[in-house]
Amino acid sequence: MRRVLVAGNWKMHKVPSEARVWLAELKRLLPPLDSEAAVLPAFPILPVAKEVLGGSQVAYGAQDVSAHREGAYTGEVSARMLKDLGCRYAIVGHSERRRYHGETDALVAEKAKRLLEEGITPILCVGEPLEVRERGEAVPYTLNQLLESLRGVEPPAPEALVVAYEPVWAIGTGKNATPSDAEAMHRALRQALSERYGAGFGERVRILYGGSVNPKNFADLLSQPNVDGGLVGGASLELESFLALLRIA
Ligand code: PEP
C-alpha cells in the first residue's frame, strides 16, 4: 500500500549541461518500475529536469526551500517557484543544512508548511548524531526532532508528507544503520506520527532510510517492513548505481 520511493539527493554536484545528458540517459535506460524514482538536483538544474523528465515516470524536486512565501529575501527560492517548475518533492531539514546553515526545527517546520501550501511533498529529514546514538538516546532524540519539525502542521494529517530517517553519522561515511536499527527507528517514527495525526496516517506515511545506501545494502534495508525506500546521496550520482537501486526497489 505504501509505494517504495528511491530519491537521489545530488547535493551540490553536476552542472546543468551534465545533468541534461545524465537525465536523458536515465530516461532511456529506465527499467519498468513498480516503485517511484525521483531526482533532487540543485536549483539551477530544475528547469532542465522539467524539460527532460516532464511527463516521464521519474519525478524531480529540490533540496531546500525558503520559509518565506515571497518578498525581499535575497538568494531564497520559494515553494511557488518550485511548484511552477513542476517539482513534486523538496527536502527539508537535511542534516547538512541543519549543521552548516544553522537550520532549527522551527525553521524546518516553516519550510515544510510552505511546501504543503503549494502541494509539494516535503521529504523531512531527521536523525541523530553519533554521540546521541552512543548515549542510547537515538529514538527519543529523533522523535523529538520529528515532532518539533512539524510544529504548527496541525491535523488533519499532512497526507503528502514523506519522512527520511538519516542518522547523521551514516551520511556520506560509508557506514549505515543495520536493517534492524533502521526498522526499530522507522517503527517508532510511524508510531509518533500515528499519535499526532491518527493511526491511519501512521500506516500511510512513507518513511525512507538515508545514510550510505548503495546497491549492496539496499535490498536488506528495504526488506524491513517499515522501510519504504531510500534517500540516497553518493550512490545516486552514478547512473549505473542509481539504476541498480531502482532495479532492487
Ligand atoms: C543524503 O545526502 O541524504 C545521504 C544519505 O547521503 P549518502 O547516501 O551519500 O550517505
Residues whose N, C-alpha, C, O or C-beta is under 5 A from the ligand:
A	BS01	PEP	N9 A170 I171 G172 T173 G210 G211 S212 V213 L231 V232 G233 G234 A235
